Amino acid sequence: MRPDYVDFHTHLDLYPDLSAAIAACDRRRTATLTVTTTPKAFARNCELSQTSEFVRVGLGLHPQLVAERSKEISLFEKLLPGTRYVGEIGLDAGPHHYRSLELQKSIFERILRLCADEGGKILSIHSVRATKPVLDMLEMHFPSHRGTAVLHWFSGSASEARRGVALGCYFSVNERMLASPNARRIVREIPENRILTETDGPFVKRDGKPIPAGDVTQAVKEIAALRGLGASVIQSLIVENLRNLTICHTRNS
Ligand code: MN
């Protein structure tokens, strides 16, 4: 069935009740990518999402966890052939994670190369204070005909956004990031066929509480206002973008 909404980056397993969060996405008819932060979490997420109509699971190794969990890369490699969705992966050069940046880069490179080899993967990528190295590594190790990168919560410059577009990237946009004037400018300027929505729940809060699972209505409204279009136009555009993204995947694989 055709979804009504798209949440292309959330952590349903970090909500208090994973099954209830999956059910909420199904009830909202939100096509959802729930990312994982370690490969060990992948199996349980798959199991509980198995009967869900709208929820898919990404295999991840979060850059903020690489310092303690880099050994799980072997489990990641073992599980990779079984999934078309990969995330959360990427780089984090913020003050708390800067020390592991070289290790993060070696893990990220390995993941990109494996994904490029297998082909047809769709990646959800974290790039806090690391837009340039993320784009450099995508360019070097993940050619766009081998899969698609979705830049989650993009916080780079306008020219870096253009570079991402040229590399074939999509951008998943949440309501919280739209508080930043820079992000608002980028959301106005990127091609409309590269825009997706996300919640990044439960990290993104609304009125002090985790954003409801799969609720991208606020993000849709704000993107629509920024682009001078009606919310329903943007809503169906984003569903269409997801369709194209996943169809391209099939063609590539
Ligand atoms: Mn996240």
Boltz pocket constraint, residues with backbone or C-beta under 6 A from the ligand:
constraints:
  - pocket:
      binder: B
      contacts: [[A, 9], [A, 11], [A, 88], [A, 200]]
      max_distance: 6.0
